[in-house]
Amino acid sequence: MYLRLFPAILLAAVSSSAQAPAGRWDGIVQFGSLKVPFRIDFEGNANAFKGSLVNGDAQIPSTSGGFSDGKILLTFDRSGAKLEASLADGELKGDVKSASGTHPFTAARFCTCGFEGEAGPDIAGNWEVPNVFGGPSSAGWRLEIRRIGEDTLATIRHSDSEEPGPLSGRFDGLVFSLRYFDGNRAAMLEIEPNKSGGLDLVYTEPGKDAKKLKAISVKVDR
């Protein structure tokens, strides 16, 4: 009897180990020496599997791909990225390939036991960031900051270029640590409220020197 049951038990174990990941996963993707946290949400099964890169209230869904034999292959047409990974012992390891290069990453299932940060002081509003690119007449940014629940979201506006966003994250007790990743572009922004009522910023993109900036609160006519 036990011998007859063994194949069924083995088949169940194999099926369980090959089960497609679901729900929220948090990871770290590497752009050279820069490590960028990111979130990806999975849904579906092997026959209809997809993932969405999440940046605050914005999502970048996969457009094709699937899950088979413990391996994930997803394509994101919006950013031109392809994600390839293997699932083993509850961890995803793989690469994201795009126009910006091949970037290794690891990810694990989201756990409420981890510290995500807190809401922190309310810095929502519109901010001017002058002299972003250096020089006395350098153009600046308009920084729009929102709060959704415990998360703070920042969108950078600039007339001459398209900056990634929204960057999202939380307050760690000292600074707001925000990040963005769409499969191709990545960025990190640290925001620290200062005593003058403004914000001290550190903005980092892969392959570029970090920018140390200051933001001044402005009122927007509606």
ZAGUKOL-229207 format. One record per atom (N, C-alpha, C): residue in one letter; x, y, z. Coordinates in pm, whole numbers, plus 50000, padded with zeros to 5 digits. Last residue first. Layout:
residues N
AXYZ
...
***
This chain:
residues 222
R495035775149142
R494125765249082
R492895772349023
D498415781849190
D497085787249167
D496245776749096
V500455768549432
V500045767249294
V498625772549280
K503195778549630
K501765777249616
K501405776949467
V506125760249733
V505455770649652
V503945767949651
S509055753749922
S507625752049906
S507035763749825
I512075743749779
I511365754449847
I509865752849818
A514815721549811
A513495724349759
A512805734849847
K518135714749704
K517225720249805
K515905723649738
L520435687049648
L519595698149608
L518765703149726
K522895668049516
K522435673249643
K521735686549617
K522985640349309
K522725654749314
K522225658449453
A525485616049244
A524315620149321
A524195635349322
D526575609848912
D526855614449047
D525555618549115
K525425580648735
K525565595048750
K525895598548893
G524855553648721
G525895558948634
G526105573948642
P521455556548821
P522605548148787
P523565554948692
E520725585749018
E520395576948907
E521635568648874
T519645602549305
T520645593849246
T520045585649133
Y519405630849509
Y518805623449397
Y519895615549325
V518665643749808
V519765636749742
V519125627749637
L517515674449953
L517325662949866
L518665656849824
D515855691350206
D517165687650153
D517015674650076
L513235715050203
L513635701050197
L515055699950143
G512135740750437
G512375735050305
G512745720350313
G512055750850689
G510775747750626
G510905742250486
S514445753050812
S513935765050747
S512575762850680
K515195727850897
K514665737150997
K514065749650935
N514095703150651
N515085710750726
N514415721350814
P513325669250566
P512835682650601
P513895690150682
E514855650850322
E514955653950465
E514405667950490
I514745624950096
I514185637850130
I514255639750281
E516305607549837
E516205609349982
E515735623650009
L515575587549567
L515485601149618
L515355600849769
M516655569249284
M516415569749428
M516445584249473
A515815550848986
A516225563149055
A515905561749203
A515915535448664
A515845534548810
A516305547848869
R514645520748364
R515185531948439
R515005529648589
N513685494148311
N514745500348232
N515435511648310
G511965486448508
G512555476048425
G513705481148342
D511305507748663
D510315503548564
D510815492248474
F511565520648981
F512145510748889
F511065506148794
Y512365542749247
Y511615540349124
Y512345529849041
R512005553849591
R512695547149481
R511765545149364
L512815572049893
L511915568849783
L512705562449669
S512925577850218
S513705570350119
S512755565450010
F513005605350421
F512135597650334
F513035590950229
V514975603350725
V514705608250589
V513625599750524
L514575594350993
L515475605450962
L515135611750826
G512615575550996
G512925582051122
G513835593951104
D512085567850742
D512795558150826
D513155563850963
F509195569950548
F510095577150637
F510755567250732
R508875554350220
R508425558550352
R509545565350429
G507995556549869
G508655550549983
G508115556150112
S508465563649517
S507635561049634
S508435554449745
L508325583749230
L509165576749326
L508345574949453
P506185580048944
P506495585649075
P507475576949153
G509225584848746
G508355587148859
G506985580848837
P512025600048578
P511245588348620
P510345591648738
E511685628948367
E512295622248481
E511425610248522
E512295641348061
E511315633248133
E512025625748244
S513165675848000
S513435661548002
S512365654348082
D512455702448010
D513385698247906
D513675683247903
S510725707648222
S510285710648086
S511175704647978
H509905685648476
H510975693748418
H510695695548271
R508855671648778
R508465677948652
R509605686748605
I508685642548966
I509555653448922
I509065658548787
T506775631649235
T506865632249090
T507665644549050
A506605610449512
A507165622849457
A507285621549306
L504755598049787
L505055597149643
L505545610649593
T504705579150080
T504925592350021
T505365590549877
D502455557750258
D503465559950153
D503515574550109
E500375552850422
E501675554850486
E502765558550386
G498075568050216
G498245559550332
G499545562850403
I499795587250012
I498725577350002
I498925567450115
R500755620049947
R500765609050043
R499545600250020
R502925637349714
R501615632949763
R501815622349870
I504635663649561
I504675653049663
I503255650249711
E506345674949290
E504985673149342
E504985661149436
L508685697749200
L508525685149272
L507125684649332
R510125710748923
R508945711949006
R508715698249069
W513565719948881
W512485710348881
W511285716048954
G515375743948676
G515105735948795
G513975726148772
A518165755448478
A516745752648499
A516575743748621
S520765778448555
S520315764748534
S518825763348561
S522215801448571
S520915802148503
S520335788348478
P524615794948703
P523735805148759
P522345805648696
G525345759748741
G525385772248665
G524355782048716
G523405728848767
G524605737048785
G524585749448698
F521005715748750
F522085711048664
F523345719548673
V519245728148931
V519455713748938
V520725709548865
N518275753649019
N519685751148991
N520055736348998
P515525746649252
P516295754849156
P517685749149130
V512645732449291
V514035728049313
V514895735649212
E509615738649455
E510545742749350
E511945738349389
W506765718849531
W508075724049570
W508875727849446
N503595712549666
N504395715849548
N505665723049591
G502715685049888
G502565698349831
G503425700049708
A503555668050190
A502805668750065
A502655683150018
I504815661650417
I505525671050330
I504815672450195
D504225652750737
D503505654850611
D504225665650529
P506545629750891
P505915642850879
P505275644650741
G505705593950873
G506575605450900
G505825618550885
A504865567550813
A504405578750732
A505305590950750
E507655544150825
E506405550050875
E506035561950788
G509075512150726
G509115526450754
G507755531250800
E508965485450706
E508825492950581
E509035507850602
F510365458150846
F510125472350871
F510105479850739
G508665425950828
G509765435150796
G509375449550822
C506355412050867
C507315412050978
C508465421750953
T504915410550642
T504585421650732
T505535422450851
C506635403150349
C506295398550484
C506025410750572
F506685393350009
F506485403850108
F506055397850241
R509085369949892
R507685373049917
R507575383550028
A511995383949737
A511345374649827
A509915379149851
A514605386549491
A513335390849548
A512775379849638
T517395400249315
T516835389949403
T515535395349459
F519015406649000
F518135410149111
F517825397749193
P521185422148756
P520795411048842
P519885415648955
H520665436448451
H520735440048592
H520275428248678
T521995446848151
T521515435148224
T521745437448373
G520885478147998
G521835467648031
G521165455748097
S519065496347908
S520085501448000
S521075490748044
A517265482047761
A518185490747689
A519295495947778
S517315451547958
S516635462547889
S517685470747814
K516695425148179
K517435429748063
K516635440447990
V517135413748496
V516245422048416
V517095427848303
D517695381048628
D518175393248565
D517005400648501
G517515363348943
G517545364148798
G518085377348750
K515765346449193
K517055351649149
K517065352048998
L513515344549459
L513695346349316
L515065352149289
E512905320749715
E513595332749668
E513685332749516
G511985296649813
G511255308749846
G511905321649801
D513665277349700
D513695279749845
D513055293149881
A513575293049388
A514105281949467
A514155286149613
L512905303649068
L512365303249203
L512895290949275
S514635324348840
S514355310948889
S513885311749034
A513945347748572
A514325344248708
A513975329848738
E513895375748366
E514105361348370
E514595357748509
L512285401748205
L512675396248335
L512755381148326
K512885427747986
K512575413547995
K513135408348128
A511635459847877
A512405451347967
A511945436747959
G510375481547763
G511295473647681
G512135463947762
S508445494447898
S509815498647927
S510835490947844
R506175482947773
R506215497247804
R507635502347828
D506505455347761
D506645463147639
D506815478047669
F508005433147940
F507305445547968
F507495454847849
T507885398247982
T508265409447897
T507385421447929
L509125371548180
L508125381848157
L508705392948070
L509545340448304
L509965348648191
L508845358548162
I510595319748565
I509735330648522
I510365337548402
K510615285548670
K511275296848601
K510235306948553
G509525262348765
G510245270848859
G510915282948796
D508185252348539
D509315245048598
D510165254048688
S507035283948435
S507105269648406
S508355263748471
F505175312348360
F505905305248464
F505865290448432
G505425339248111
G504755329148190
G505675323148295
G504675363647851
G505555355547934
G504775345248012
S503645398447814
S503735384447771
S504665377047865
T503435421847950
T502595420247831
T502665406147773
S503255433248288
S503905425448182
S502915423348068
P502495467148388
P502185452948377
P502995446048267
I503315489648605
I503785486348471
I503585471348453
Q501445513148798
Q501855499548770
Q502295498048625
A501265537449055
A501455534448913
A501975520248896
D501295545349314
D499995541949257
D500075539349107
G504465532549368
G503385540249428
G502045535949374
N505165512249134
N505795524349184
N504685533449240
V505565478849048
V504725488449118
V505575500049170
L505315456848781
L506235464948859
L505445476648917
S503495427548767
S503405441948750
S504445448648840
G503125396848581
G503635404648692
G503525419548661
K501325366048509
K501845379248477
K502335386248602
F500075336548359
F500895342548465
F501395356248420
A498455312748276
A498095326948260
A498775334848372
N499555288248328
N498935290348197
N498585304948170
A500485289348587
A501445286748480
A500865289748343
N498455316748712
N499115303848723
N500015301548602
G498055348948880
G497795338848780
G498535325848807
E500455374748965
E499125368548971
E498995358348860
F502715395449150
F502445384449059
F501005379649074
D504325426449175
D503165418449213
D502895408049106
I507305440249297
I506625434149183
I505495425449236
R509345467649393
R508215458849424
R507645453249295
F512755474749488
F511605475449400
F510545465649445
P515815492149566
P514675483949606
P513535485349506
V518875491849406
V517595498749409
V516495489149455
K522215498249437
K521195488249466
K519865495249488
L524965505749242
L523735511149300
L522705500149314
S527065495649104
S527185495749250
S525935500849319
G525075484148847
G526465486148889
G526545485149041
F522205481648964
F522695489348850
F524145492848883
Q520305455249090
Q521595462049088
Q521865468848955
V517395453349289
V517995452149157
V519265460549154
I515655436149530
I516755445549511
I517345442949373
G512105432449613
G513435428449568
G514435439749568
D509095417149717
D510005428549726
D511405424049690
W505895407849597
W507285403949624
W508135416749625
R502455400449643
R503535410249642
R504885404049675
G501005372849456
G501005383849552
G502205392849538
A502725341949386
A501555350749377
A501695361749481
P504545317849188
P504475327849296
P503265336849276
A503355285149102
A503685298749061
A503605308349179
Q504845255249216
Q503695264249219
Q504125278449186
A506665235549233
A506625242749107
A505475252749102
S506275223449472
S507515230949456
S507505239449331
S503815210849422
S503885221549520
S505125230149499
S504555191449235
S503595201749197
S503665213649290
V506275175849393
V506795182749276
V505885194149235
A504435166449583
A505575174449626
A506155182349510
A502705151649423
A502185163149497
A503305172449540
L504445131549336
L503845140649238
L503315153149307
L504975118649579
L506065125049506
L505515135149406
I502435108449637
I503055117949729
I504175125749659
A502125090949421
A501185102049438
A501765112749529
P504225072449465
P504215080849344
P503285092849357
F503375061349727
F504585069449710
F504585077949583
L501215044449728
L500995058449764
L502185067149730
R502305019649672
R501355025249577
R501125040149602
L503855015549897
L504525017149769
L503605023249664
Y501885012650088
Y502765024350096
Y503485026649964
M500834987950000
M500005000050000
M500865012550000
***
